Amino acid sequence: MQRLCENVQAFASNLARKHHEHKLQQKVWTAWHSVVESRWQQRVEKACQSRAEQVCIELTNDYETKLASVCNCEQFVLCLQQVGVSC
C-alpha cells in the first residue's frame, strides 16, 4: 500500500513539474514573440513611412514640372500677344 502511495505521489509530482515547465515555456515564448512582433511592426512602419515620403517627393516634382510648363506656356502666349500675333 505504501509503495502505491509513493508511486502516486511521484506521478503527481512529476506531472506538476512538467505542468510548471510547460507554463514557463509558454511565458517565455509569449515574451519572445511579443519582442519579435514589436520589431517587425517597427520595420514595417519605417518602410511605409519611407515609401510615403518618396511618393510625396515624386508628386511634388511632377507638380513643379507641370507648373513650370504652364508658366512657360503663359509666357509664350504673352510674348506672342506683345508681338501682335493672334491665336
Buried (B, 14 or more C-beta within 10 A) or exposed (E): EEEEEEEEEEEEEEEEEEEEEEEEEEEEEEEEEEEEEEEEEEEEEEEEEEEEEEEEEEEEEEEEEEEEEEEEEEEEEEEEEEEEEEE
